[in-house]
Amino acid sequence: FARTFADIDLDDGNQDSVPIDCDNEEVEEIANALEQFIANKTPHL
């Protein structure tokens, strides 16, 4: 799971670096929810 989450984090970073006009807020909300989910599921990190 750790590697999968690391890959997801890298993907989120790539999405953030790409200018998105319409879905920017939605992408940020999904990224924040994903980070919270990861933090809750991996307390050792």
N, CA, C and O atoms as a Tripos MOL2 file, in Angstrom:
@<TRIPOS>MOLECULE
protein
  180   179    45     0     0
PROTEIN
NO_CHARGES

@<TRIPOS>ATOM
      1 N           0.8240   -1.2060    0.0000 N.3       1 PHE1
      2 CA          0.0000    0.0000    0.0000 C.3       1 PHE1
      3 C           0.8610    1.2610    0.0000 C.2       1 PHE1
      4 O           0.5180    2.2550   -0.6400 O.2       1 PHE1
      5 N           1.9570    1.2140    0.7050 N.am      2 ALA2
      6 CA          2.7930    2.4080    0.8090 C.3       2 ALA2
      7 C           3.2550    2.8610   -0.5730 C.2       2 ALA2
      8 O           3.2480    4.0540   -0.8770 O.2       2 ALA2
      9 N           3.6550    1.9060   -1.4030 N.am      3 ARG3
     10 CA          4.1220    2.2830   -2.7430 C.3       3 ARG3
     11 C           2.9810    2.8600   -3.5660 C.2       3 ARG3
     12 O           3.1670    3.8270   -4.3060 O.2       3 ARG3
     13 N           1.7910    2.2600   -3.4350 N.am      4 THR4
     14 CA          0.6350    2.7750   -4.1670 C.3       4 THR4
     15 C           0.3400    4.2060   -3.7490 C.2       4 THR4
     16 O           0.0880    5.0640   -4.5950 O.2       4 THR4
     17 N           0.3710    4.4700   -2.4310 N.am      5 PHE5
     18 CA          0.1000    5.8190   -1.9530 C.3       5 PHE5
     19 C           1.1770    6.7810   -2.4450 C.2       5 PHE5
     20 O           0.8730    7.9210   -2.7960 O.2       5 PHE5
     21 N           2.4230    6.3370   -2.4750 N.am      6 ALA6
     22 CA          3.5070    7.1870   -2.9570 C.3       6 ALA6
     23 C           3.2600    7.5460   -4.4220 C.2       6 ALA6
     24 O           3.4600    8.6910   -4.8280 O.2       6 ALA6
     25 N           2.8230    6.5570   -5.2170 N.am      7 ASP7
     26 CA          2.5320    6.8210   -6.6210 C.3       7 ASP7
     27 C           1.3860    7.8200   -6.7520 C.2       7 ASP7
     28 O           1.4240    8.7090   -7.6030 O.2       7 ASP7
     29 N           0.3660    7.6700   -5.9060 N.am      8 ILE8
     30 CA         -0.7700    8.5920   -5.9450 C.3       8 ILE8
     31 C          -0.3010   10.0050   -5.6070 C.2       8 ILE8
     32 O          -0.7140   10.9680   -6.2540 O.2       8 ILE8
     33 N           0.5550   10.1320   -4.5990 N.am      9 ASP9
     34 CA          1.0660   11.4470   -4.2090 C.3       9 ASP9
     35 C           1.8250   12.0750   -5.3710 C.2       9 ASP9
     36 O           1.6700   13.2670   -5.6370 O.2       9 ASP9
     37 N           2.6440   11.2880   -6.0660 N.am     10 LEU10
     38 CA          3.3900   11.8140   -7.2000 C.3      10 LEU10
     39 C           2.4230   12.2530   -8.2960 C.2      10 LEU10
     40 O           2.6210   13.2950   -8.9210 O.2      10 LEU10
     41 N           1.3670   11.4530   -8.5310 N.am     11 ASP11
     42 CA          0.3940   11.8110   -9.5490 C.3      11 ASP11
     43 C          -0.3030   13.1190   -9.1860 C.2      11 ASP11
     44 O          -0.5200   13.9710  -10.0480 O.2      11 ASP11
     45 N          -0.6550   13.2770   -7.9100 N.am     12 ASP12
     46 CA         -1.3050   14.5120   -7.4810 C.3      12 ASP12
     47 C          -0.3810   15.7010   -7.7260 C.2      12 ASP12
     48 O          -0.8340   16.7610   -8.1590 O.2      12 ASP12
     49 N           0.9060   15.5310   -7.4530 N.am     13 GLY13
     50 CA          1.8650   16.6020   -7.6720 C.3      13 GLY13
     51 C           1.9060   16.9920   -9.1370 C.2      13 GLY13
     52 O           1.9760   18.1750   -9.4690 O.2      13 GLY13
     53 N           1.8640   15.9980  -10.0140 N.am     14 ASN14
     54 CA          1.8810   16.2810  -11.4400 C.3      14 ASN14
     55 C           0.6140   17.0210  -11.8550 C.2      14 ASN14
     56 O           0.6760   17.9350  -12.6770 O.2      14 ASN14
     57 N          -0.5230   16.6400  -11.3030 N.am     15 GLN15
     58 CA         -1.7750   17.3070  -11.6460 C.3      15 GLN15
     59 C          -1.7550   18.7550  -11.1660 C.2      15 GLN15
     60 O          -2.2420   19.6530  -11.8530 O.2      15 GLN15
     61 N          -1.1850   18.9730   -9.9720 N.am     16 ASP16
     62 CA         -1.1470   20.3290   -9.4320 C.3      16 ASP16
     63 C          -0.2690   21.2340  -10.3020 C.2      16 ASP16
     64 O          -0.5400   22.4290  -10.4230 O.2      16 ASP16
     65 N           0.7820   20.6680  -10.9100 N.am     17 SER17
     66 CA          1.7000   21.4680  -11.7100 C.3      17 SER17
     67 C           1.0950   21.8060  -13.0690 C.2      17 SER17
     68 O           1.5660   22.7130  -13.7550 O.2      17 SER17
     69 N           0.0450   21.0700  -13.4570 N.am     18 VAL18
     70 CA         -0.6070   21.3400  -14.7400 C.3      18 VAL18
     71 C          -1.7410   22.3340  -14.5240 C.2      18 VAL18
     72 O          -2.5980   22.1180  -13.6670 O.2      18 VAL18
     73 N          -1.7540   23.4220  -15.2910 N.am     19 PRO19
     74 CA         -2.8200   24.4150  -15.1190 C.3      19 PRO19
     75 C          -4.1830   23.8600  -15.5150 C.2      19 PRO19
     76 O          -4.3910   23.4720  -16.6640 O.2      19 PRO19
     77 N          -5.1080   23.8240  -14.5620 N.am     20 ILE20
     78 CA         -6.4640   23.3550  -14.8360 C.3      20 ILE20
     79 C          -7.4280   24.4650  -14.4380 C.2      20 ILE20
     80 O          -7.4060   24.9250  -13.2960 O.2      20 ILE20
     81 N          -8.2670   24.8960  -15.3640 N.am     21 ASP21
     82 CA         -9.1490   26.0240  -15.0870 C.3      21 ASP21
     83 C         -10.4740   25.5550  -14.4860 C.2      21 ASP21
     84 O         -10.8730   26.0210  -13.4190 O.2      21 ASP21
     85 N         -11.1500   24.6390  -15.1650 N.am     22 CYS22
     86 CA        -12.5140   24.2780  -14.7780 C.3      22 CYS22
     87 C         -12.5340   23.4110  -13.5270 C.2      22 CYS22
     88 O         -13.3220   23.6540  -12.6130 O.2      22 CYS22
     89 N         -11.6690   22.4000  -13.4820 N.am     23 ASP23
     90 CA        -11.7650   21.3810  -12.4400 C.3      23 ASP23
     91 C         -10.7390   21.5750  -11.3330 C.2      23 ASP23
     92 O         -10.5300   20.6760  -10.5180 O.2      23 ASP23
     93 N         -10.0920   22.7450  -11.2930 N.am     24 ASN24
     94 CA         -9.0060   22.9360  -10.3300 C.3      24 ASN24
     95 C          -9.4930   22.7400   -8.9000 C.2      24 ASN24
     96 O          -8.8680   22.0100   -8.1310 O.2      24 ASN24
     97 N         -10.5970   23.3790   -8.5340 N.am     25 GLU25
     98 CA        -11.1080   23.2670   -7.1640 C.3      25 GLU25
     99 C         -11.5000   21.8260   -6.8660 C.2      25 GLU25
    100 O         -11.2380   21.3190   -5.7750 O.2      25 GLU25
    101 N         -12.1250   21.1710   -7.8300 N.am     26 GLU26
    102 CA        -12.5630   19.7860   -7.6260 C.3      26 GLU26
    103 C         -11.3600   18.8780   -7.4300 C.2      26 GLU26
    104 O         -11.3770   17.9950   -6.5730 O.2      26 GLU26
    105 N         -10.3190   19.0920   -8.2200 N.am     27 VAL27
    106 CA         -9.1000   18.2900   -8.0830 C.3      27 VAL27
    107 C          -8.4880   18.5020   -6.7070 C.2      27 VAL27
    108 O          -8.0380   17.5480   -6.0730 O.2      27 VAL27
    109 N          -8.4680   19.7470   -6.2420 N.am     28 GLU28
    110 CA         -7.8940   20.0330   -4.9220 C.3      28 GLU28
    111 C          -8.7030   19.3560   -3.8220 C.2      28 GLU28
    112 O          -8.1340   18.8290   -2.8660 O.2      28 GLU28
    113 N         -10.0340   19.3690   -3.9550 N.am     29 GLU29
    114 CA        -10.8780   18.7230   -2.9450 C.3      29 GLU29
    115 C         -10.6090   17.2270   -2.9130 C.2      29 GLU29
    116 O         -10.5100   16.6360   -1.8380 O.2      29 GLU29
    117 N         -10.4890   16.6110   -4.0850 N.am     30 ILE30
    118 CA        -10.2030   15.1770   -4.1600 C.3      30 ILE30
    119 C          -8.8340   14.8970   -3.5600 C.2      30 ILE30
    120 O          -8.6680   13.9300   -2.8170 O.2      30 ILE30
    121 N          -7.8540   15.7320   -3.8740 N.am     31 ALA31
    122 CA         -6.4980   15.5320   -3.3470 C.3      31 ALA31
    123 C          -6.4990   15.6460   -1.8290 C.2      31 ALA31
    124 O          -5.8510   14.8510   -1.1490 O.2      31 ALA31
    125 N          -7.2200   16.6270   -1.2910 N.am     32 ASN32
    126 CA         -7.2850   16.7970    0.1610 C.3      32 ASN32
    127 C          -7.9580   15.5980    0.8140 C.2      32 ASN32
    128 O          -7.4890   15.1050    1.8400 O.2      32 ASN32
    129 N          -9.0540   15.1280    0.2270 N.am     33 ALA33
    130 CA         -9.7490   13.9640    0.7700 C.3      33 ALA33
    131 C          -8.8360   12.7440    0.7160 C.2      33 ALA33
    132 O          -8.8170   11.9320    1.6420 O.2      33 ALA33
    133 N          -8.0810   12.6200   -0.3720 N.am     34 LEU34
    134 CA         -7.1640   11.4940   -0.5310 C.3      34 LEU34
    135 C          -6.0770   11.5450    0.5340 C.2      34 LEU34
    136 O          -5.7310   10.5230    1.1250 O.2      34 LEU34
    137 N          -5.5400   12.7370    0.7750 N.am     35 GLU35
    138 CA         -4.4910   12.8770    1.7940 C.3      35 GLU35
    139 C          -5.0280   12.5200    3.1740 C.2      35 GLU35
    140 O          -4.3460   11.8510    3.9500 O.2      35 GLU35
    141 N          -6.2420   12.9600    3.4860 N.am     36 GLN36
    142 CA         -6.8370   12.6380    4.7850 C.3      36 GLN36
    143 C          -7.0630   11.1360    4.8970 C.2      36 GLN36
    144 O          -6.8030   10.5430    5.9440 O.2      36 GLN36
    145 N          -7.5480   10.5170    3.8210 N.am     37 PHE37
    146 CA         -7.7880    9.0750    3.8170 C.3      37 PHE37
    147 C          -6.4830    8.3250    4.0500 C.2      37 PHE37
    148 O          -6.4290    7.3890    4.8480 O.2      37 PHE37
    149 N          -5.4330    8.7420    3.3480 N.am     38 ILE38
    150 CA         -4.1210    8.0970    3.4970 C.3      38 ILE38
    151 C          -3.6100    8.2760    4.9160 C.2      38 ILE38
    152 O          -3.0920    7.3330    5.5140 O.2      38 ILE38
    153 N          -3.7510    9.4830    5.4610 N.am     39 ALA39
    154 CA         -3.2700    9.7500    6.8190 C.3      39 ALA39
    155 C          -4.0160    8.8860    7.8310 C.2      39 ALA39
    156 O          -3.4220    8.3980    8.7930 O.2      39 ALA39
    157 N          -5.3140    8.7000    7.6160 N.am     40 ASN40
    158 CA         -6.1090    7.8990    8.5450 C.3      40 ASN40
    159 C          -5.7580    6.4190    8.4370 C.2      40 ASN40
    160 O          -5.7880    5.7020    9.4370 O.2      40 ASN40
    161 N          -5.4280    5.9590    7.2430 N.am     41 LYS41
    162 CA         -5.1690    4.5380    7.0310 C.3      41 LYS41
    163 C          -3.7260    4.1660    7.3270 C.2      41 LYS41
    164 O          -3.4190    2.9860    7.4970 O.2      41 LYS41
    165 N          -2.8290    5.1510    7.3920 N.am     42 THR42
    166 CA         -1.4100    4.8580    7.6170 C.3      42 THR42
    167 C          -0.8690    5.7130    8.7530 C.2      42 THR42
    168 O          -0.1090    6.6490    8.5050 O.2      42 THR42
    169 N          -1.2430    5.4120    9.9980 N.am     43 PRO43
    170 CA         -0.7920    6.2240   11.1330 C.3      43 PRO43
    171 C           0.7180    6.1380   11.3650 C.2      43 PRO43
    172 O           1.3050    7.0380   11.9650 O.2      43 PRO43
    173 N           1.3520    5.0490   10.8870 N.am     44 HIS44
    174 CA          2.7940    4.9080   11.1050 C.3      44 HIS44
    175 C           3.5800    5.9020   10.2710 C.2      44 HIS44
    176 O           4.7430    6.1740   10.5700 O.2      44 HIS44
    177 N           2.9650    6.4530    9.2250 N.am     45 LEU45
    178 CA          3.6300    7.4720    8.4340 C.3      45 LEU45
    179 C           3.3230    8.8400    9.0440 C.2      45 LEU45
    180 O           3.7850    9.8610    8.5340 O.2      45 LEU45
@<TRIPOS>BOND
     1     1     2 1
     2     2     3 1
     3     3     4 2
     4     3     5 am
     5     5     6 1
     6     6     7 1
     7     7     8 2
     8     7     9 am
     9     9    10 1
    10    10    11 1
    11    11    12 2
    12    11    13 am
    13    13    14 1
    14    14    15 1
    15    15    16 2
    16    15    17 am
    17    17    18 1
    18    18    19 1
    19    19    20 2
    20    19    21 am
    21    21    22 1
    22    22    23 1
    23    23    24 2
    24    23    25 am
    25    25    26 1
    26    26    27 1
    27    27    28 2
    28    27    29 am
    29    29    30 1
    30    30    31 1
    31    31    32 2
    32    31    33 am
    33    33    34 1
    34    34    35 1
    35    35    36 2
    36    35    37 am
    37    37    38 1
    38    38    39 1
    39    39    40 2
    40    39    41 am
    41    41    42 1
    42    42    43 1
    43    43    44 2
    44    43    45 am
    45    45    46 1
    46    46    47 1
    47    47    48 2
    48    47    49 am
    49    49    50 1
    50    50    51 1
    51    51    52 2
    52    51    53 am
    53    53    54 1
    54    54    55 1
    55    55    56 2
    56    55    57 am
    57    57    58 1
    58    58    59 1
    59    59    60 2
    60    59    61 am
    61    61    62 1
    62    62    63 1
    63    63    64 2
    64    63    65 am
    65    65    66 1
    66    66    67 1
    67    67    68 2
    68    67    69 am
    69    69    70 1
    70    70    71 1
    71    71    72 2
    72    71    73 am
    73    73    74 1
    74    74    75 1
    75    75    76 2
    76    75    77 am
    77    77    78 1
    78    78    79 1
    79    79    80 2
    80    79    81 am
    81    81    82 1
    82    82    83 1
    83    83    84 2
    84    83    85 am
    85    85    86 1
    86    86    87 1
    87    87    88 2
    88    87    89 am
    89    89    90 1
    90    90    91 1
    91    91    92 2
    92    91    93 am
    93    93    94 1
    94    94    95 1
    95    95    96 2
    96    95    97 am
    97    97    98 1
    98    98    99 1
    99    99   100 2
   100    99   101 am
   101   101   102 1
   102   102   103 1
   103   103   104 2
   104   103   105 am
   105   105   106 1
   106   106   107 1
   107   107   108 2
   108   107   109 am
   109   109   110 1
   110   110   111 1
   111   111   112 2
   112   111   113 am
   113   113   114 1
   114   114   115 1
   115   115   116 2
   116   115   117 am
   117   117   118 1
   118   118   119 1
   119   119   120 2
   120   119   121 am
   121   121   122 1
   122   122   123 1
   123   123   124 2
   124   123   125 am
   125   125   126 1
   126   126   127 1
   127   127   128 2
   128   127   129 am
   129   129   130 1
   130   130   131 1
   131   131   132 2
   132   131   133 am
   133   133   134 1
   134   134   135 1
   135   135   136 2
   136   135   137 am
   137   137   138 1
   138   138   139 1
   139   139   140 2
   140   139   141 am
   141   141   142 1
   142   142   143 1
   143   143   144 2
   144   143   145 am
   145   145   146 1
   146   146   147 1
   147   147   148 2
   148   147   149 am
   149   149   150 1
   150   150   151 1
   151   151   152 2
   152   151   153 am
   153   153   154 1
   154   154   155 1
   155   155   156 2
   156   155   157 am
   157   157   158 1
   158   158   159 1
   159   159   160 2
   160   159   161 am
   161   161   162 1
   162   162   163 1
   163   163   164 2
   164   163   165 am
   165   165   166 1
   166   166   167 1
   167   167   168 2
   168   167   169 am
   169   169   170 1
   170   170   171 1
   171   171   172 2
   172   171   173 am
   173   173   174 1
   174   174   175 1
   175   175   176 2
   176   175   177 am
   177   177   178 1
   178   178   179 1
   179   179   180 2
@<TRIPOS>SUBSTRUCTURE
     1 PHE1         2 RESIDUE 1 A PHE
     2 ALA2         6 RESIDUE 1 A ALA
     3 ARG3        10 RESIDUE 1 A ARG
     4 THR4        14 RESIDUE 1 A THR
     5 PHE5        18 RESIDUE 1 A PHE
     6 ALA6        22 RESIDUE 1 A ALA
     7 ASP7        26 RESIDUE 1 A ASP
     8 ILE8        30 RESIDUE 1 A ILE
     9 ASP9        34 RESIDUE 1 A ASP
    10 LEU10       38 RESIDUE 1 A LEU
    11 ASP11       42 RESIDUE 1 A ASP
    12 ASP12       46 RESIDUE 1 A ASP
    13 GLY13       50 RESIDUE 1 A GLY
    14 ASN14       54 RESIDUE 1 A ASN
    15 GLN15       58 RESIDUE 1 A GLN
    16 ASP16       62 RESIDUE 1 A ASP
    17 SER17       66 RESIDUE 1 A SER
    18 VAL18       70 RESIDUE 1 A VAL
    19 PRO19       74 RESIDUE 1 A PRO
    20 ILE20       78 RESIDUE 1 A ILE
    21 ASP21       82 RESIDUE 1 A ASP
    22 CYS22       86 RESIDUE 1 A CYS
    23 ASP23       90 RESIDUE 1 A ASP
    24 ASN24       94 RESIDUE 1 A ASN
    25 GLU25       98 RESIDUE 1 A GLU
    26 GLU26      102 RESIDUE 1 A GLU
    27 VAL27      106 RESIDUE 1 A VAL
    28 GLU28      110 RESIDUE 1 A GLU
    29 GLU29      114 RESIDUE 1 A GLU
    30 ILE30      118 RESIDUE 1 A ILE
    31 ALA31      122 RESIDUE 1 A ALA
    32 ASN32      126 RESIDUE 1 A ASN
    33 ALA33      130 RESIDUE 1 A ALA
    34 LEU34      134 RESIDUE 1 A LEU
    35 GLU35      138 RESIDUE 1 A GLU
    36 GLN36      142 RESIDUE 1 A GLN
    37 PHE37      146 RESIDUE 1 A PHE
    38 ILE38      150 RESIDUE 1 A ILE
    39 ALA39      154 RESIDUE 1 A ALA
    40 ASN40      158 RESIDUE 1 A ASN
    41 LYS41      162 RESIDUE 1 A LYS
    42 THR42      166 RESIDUE 1 A THR
    43 PRO43      170 RESIDUE 1 A PRO
    44 HIS44      174 RESIDUE 1 A HIS
    45 LEU45      178 RESIDUE 1 A LEU
